[in-house]
Structure formats: structure tokens, C-alpha cells
Amino acid sequence: MGALPYGAPERPLPFFLPEEEAVADTIAETVDLLYTIDQEKLTPDQQIALASALAGLAQAERLEQINERLRGIHQVLQAWALKATIEGGR
């Protein structure tokens, strides 16, 4: 295995369950990954950091949901504006 950035260990981290692979591409995958951490092996500071990370990800997920709804509203408004422009030009 090649060198990992920032001196990261080449062996699995001790607080992840053995069958889990520590890679995530989306917010939901990151949340799932964080829930695989064996919290009993964490120090109190690590437990606080984990709780903070989960709270931040929950907020990011909610913001993404709001963003999706706003995109939908924007599309409806654009369609209405286009229709008004076409109908106004007759």
C-alpha cells in the first residue's frame, strides 16, 4: 500500500467496525459511514467530535433538501415567465 496523506495509518482505523470500508461520496454515505464507528472505542473528545460531525451533516442534508425544492420552484417560475413572454408576444 502506498503512503497516505498526512501520515494516515495504512491499517484500518480501530474505531471502524472491521467489515466497513472507510470511504464515502455523498452526505448520506458519510452519515452511514459515521454510524459504523464503534463509539465505545472513542475518547470523550472523539465522541464530541463525532456528534458534532453528525449534527453538521444533518444540517447539510437538510440544506440540500431545501436547495432541491428551490430548484423546483425556480423551474416552475421560469416556465411561467416563458409562457407569459410567448403569450404576450401574440
C-alpha positions as semicolon CSV with decimal commas, in nm:
position;residue;x (nm);y (nm);z (nm)
1;M;0,000;0,000;0,000
2;G;0,135;0,348;-0,087
3;A;0,190;0,632;0,153
4;L;-0,126;0,802;0,268
5;P;-0,153;1,182;0,312
6;Y;-0,087;1,350;0,646
7;G;0,070;1,039;0,795
8;A;-0,258;0,845;0,794
9;P;-0,222;0,484;0,907
10;E;-0,215;0,214;0,641
11;R;-0,414;-0,029;0,857
12;P;-0,786;0,013;0,930
13;L;-0,870;0,265;1,197
14;P;-0,952;0,089;1,525
15;F;-1,285;0,264;1,577
16;F;-1,440;0,143;1,250
17;L;-1,611;-0,193;1,250
18;P;-1,390;-0,445;1,067
19;E;-1,626;-0,516;0,777
20;E;-1,669;-0,150;0,686
21;E;-1,465;0,035;0,425
22;A;-1,398;0,397;0,526
23;V;-1,498;0,572;0,200
24;A;-1,798;0,796;0,127
25;D;-1,901;1,007;-0,171
26;T;-2,225;1,169;-0,057
27;I;-2,369;1,318;0,260
28;A;-2,587;1,011;0,314
29;E;-2,290;0,777;0,265
30;T;-2,087;0,988;0,508
31;V;-2,362;0,965;0,770
32;D;-2,382;0,589;0,716
33;L;-2,005;0,566;0,750
34;L;-2,005;0,767;1,072
35;Y;-2,267;0,534;1,218
36;T;-2,028;0,241;1,160
37;I;-1,784;0,388;1,412
38;D;-1,763;0,186;1,731
39;Q;-1,822;0,469;1,978
40;E;-1,705;0,260;2,274
41;K;-1,350;0,282;2,136
42;L;-1,355;0,663;2,113
43;T;-1,219;0,905;2,367
44;P;-1,465;1,161;2,508
45;D;-1,318;1,427;2,277
46;Q;-1,362;1,197;1,976
47;Q;-1,722;1,126;2,082
48;I;-1,790;1,500;2,095
49;A;-1,629;1,546;1,753
50;L;-1,838;1,260;1,612
51;A;-2,159;1,411;1,749
52;S;-2,061;1,747;1,602
53;A;-1,987;1,588;1,264
54;L;-2,324;1,409;1,263
55;A;-2,504;1,734;1,351
56;G;-2,320;1,921;1,075
57;L;-2,402;1,653;0,821
58;A;-2,769;1,654;0,924
59;Q;-2,774;2,029;0,866
60;A;-2,601;1,989;0,528
61;E;-2,852;1,721;0,426
62;R;-3,142;1,949;0,521
63;L;-2,987;2,236;0,326
64;E;-2,953;2,010;0,023
65;Q;-3,324;1,920;0,051
66;I;-3,413;2,290;0,066
67;N;-3,189;2,357;-0,233
68;E;-3,365;2,086;-0,435
69;R;-3,705;2,236;-0,352
70;L;-3,582;2,582;-0,451
71;R;-3,456;2,443;-0,785
72;G;-3,804;2,301;-0,850
73;I;-3,969;2,634;-0,767
74;H;-3,719;2,813;-0,992
75;Q;-3,806;2,581;-1,282
76;V;-4,179;2,647;-1,235
77;L;-4,120;3,023;-1,227
78;Q;-3,905;3,005;-1,540
79;A;-4,176;2,809;-1,720
80;W;-4,437;3,066;-1,617
81;A;-4,214;3,354;-1,730
82;L;-4,152;3,186;-2,065
83;K;-4,524;3,122;-2,112
84;A;-4,606;3,484;-2,025
85;T;-4,344;3,606;-2,272
86;I;-4,477;3,386;-2,552
87;E;-4,841;3,474;-2,482
88;G;-4,758;3,846;-2,451
89;G;-4,592;3,847;-2,792
90;R;-4,909;3,740;-2,979
